[in-house]
Amino acid sequence: MCPGPTEETHLSASPLRLAACAGAVAVLLIPVPAYAARSAPEKVSVTAAEKLQPRVVTRKIPRLTPRQLALRHVRARVRVVRFARAQRGDRYAYGAVGPSAWDCSGLTRGTYRVVGIRLPHSSAAQARRGRRVTPRTARVGDLVAMRGHVGILVGRWRMVDAPGTGRRVTERLIYRTSTLQFRRLIS
């Protein structure tokens, strides 16, 4: 089958056959075109029910160290106090939610919205939000709640609140009542 020294070699013989017949060990590297190397995509049958299923997209949430989390909360508290103090001097109006007139629950609602916390527009409902803390452990930015009234703790037993009809948003001392409580909305 292999052409001998006297036989003619045909041009139609394959390079592999010629190399094997000659007894030589040859490695032929034949480049494969890029379009031939890819395999054809498999057809997957999708049912109508699978088409209607919502596609779940997972987002990787970065893990924060305790220190990074604490710094994030401190910054949020500072933003809350800064916003509340910026509203001092605005007038009080029952049911108002800003930007130039507030009632007490509208002021706290608008203040916490700055840091992404949503609150209802009711002082009683706000007084049930978050976690109750003692006056000794209360921090700047906590909600000060008492019967029918709420404000923002800004430090040293002072709060920013919208006191009532005919008055303006002000910073003043927290007055002690039997219903006084502090609520922690930012950890």
N, C-alpha and C positions, 0 to 999 in steps of 0.2 A: 504494500500500500504506500509506503514511503518511497519517494523517488530516489533511486540509487544514483551513483555517480554517472552512469551512462544515460539515465532517463532524463527527459526534459522536465523542468519544473513549470508547472502551469501558473499563470498569473492569478487564476481563480482560486488557488489554494489559500486557506485562511492562515493568518500569521501564527496562530496557536498550533495548528496542525504541523506546520513547517518546523516550528521550534521543537515540538515533541518528537517529530520524526528524526531530526538531526541529532537527538540525544543530548542536546544542550539544555542546561537549566536556564530558563529565561523568565524573567518577570516582566510582563508587559503591563504598563500602566496606561490605560486608555482613559482620558478624561471623559467624565459623564457630563453632558450638558445640564445646566441648572434646571431647565424646565423638565428634564427627564428624571431628575433625582427626587422631585417632589412626588409624593403619592397623592392620588386623587382623594378628595375628601369623601368620607363615608356619608351616605345619606341616612339621616336619622328621621324616623317617622315621629311626628309630633301630633298628639291628639288635640282635639278642639278644647278639651278641658285644660290641658297643659298650657295652651296659648293664652287662656284667660287668667292663669295664675299670675299674681304680681311678682315681679322680679325682686328678690331680696338683695339689697346692696349693703354689705357690711362695711363699716368705716372703723378703722383702727383708731381707738382713742388713746392718746398718750397717757401713760401712767405718771402721776405726779408724786414726788416725794412729800413727806409730811411738811417739810419746810416750805416747799413751793406752794402747797395748798394753803398753809398758814399765811404766807405773803399775799396770795390771791384774796383771801378773806379780809386781811388788813386793808388792802387797796379798795375793796368793795365798801368797807365801813367808812373809809375816808371820803369816798365819792358820795355816799349817802349823806354824811354830815355836811359836806361842801354844798350839795344841792339844797338841802334843807335851809342852811344859813343864807343862801343866795335868795331865798324867797321872803326873807324878813322885809317887812314894810308893805307887802302885798295886802290887799283888803280881804276881809272875810265875806263870803257869800254862801248861804246855805245851799248845799248840793253842788258847789263849784269844784272843778278839777283842774284849774289853771288855765292858761299860764300866768294870768295877772290877778286872779281871785281864787281863793281856796276855802274849803271847809276843813275841819280837822282830819277826817278820814280821806278826803281828797288829797290833802297835802302829803300824808304818809303813803298813800297809794302812788302818787306821782314820784315821790322820793325813792321808793324801793323799785319802781319801774326802771330807774336809771341803771340799776345793776341786774335787771332781768327777773325780778321777783314780782309776780302778779298778786295783787291783793284785792279783795272785794271792797266796794265803796260803802262800808258800814263799820262804824267803830266797834260794835259788838262782835261782828264776824272777824274783824282783824284781831281782836283781843283773844280769840281762840286759835289763832295761827301760831306756828312756830312752837318753841319749847319754852316753858316758863322757867325763869332763872331768879335767884334771890337778888335783893338789892346789892348785897355785898359782891356778887359775881357779875353784876350787870356791866356791859361794855358799851363803849361809844358805838352808836349806830343801832342799838336795840330799840325796840318799840316800847314806849311807855303807855300803858293802858290803865284806864280807870272807868268807872261806870259812865258810859255815854261820851267818853272823850279819849283821844289818842294823840301822841306826839312822838318825837324822835329824841332819844337821849344823846346829848352832845358833850357830856362830861361834867364832872363835879356837881352832880345833882341838878343839872340844868337841862332843859328840853326846848326844842323849837316846836311850836304848835300854832294852830289857828284858833284863838281863844273863843270867839263868838261874835255875834252881831254887833256892828258898830266898832269893832276893834280890828287890828291888823295882825298879820303873822309876826310873831315875836319870839325871842329867846328869853326864857325866864326860869326861876327856880321851880323845881317839881314840888307841888304841895302834897302832903301826906294825907291820904284818905284810907278808909278801911278796904277799899276795892283796888288800891294801887298794886299793879303788877308789871313786871318787865318780861317781854317776850323776845326770845332770840330767834331771828329769822336768818341771820348770816352766822354760820358756825364759828 
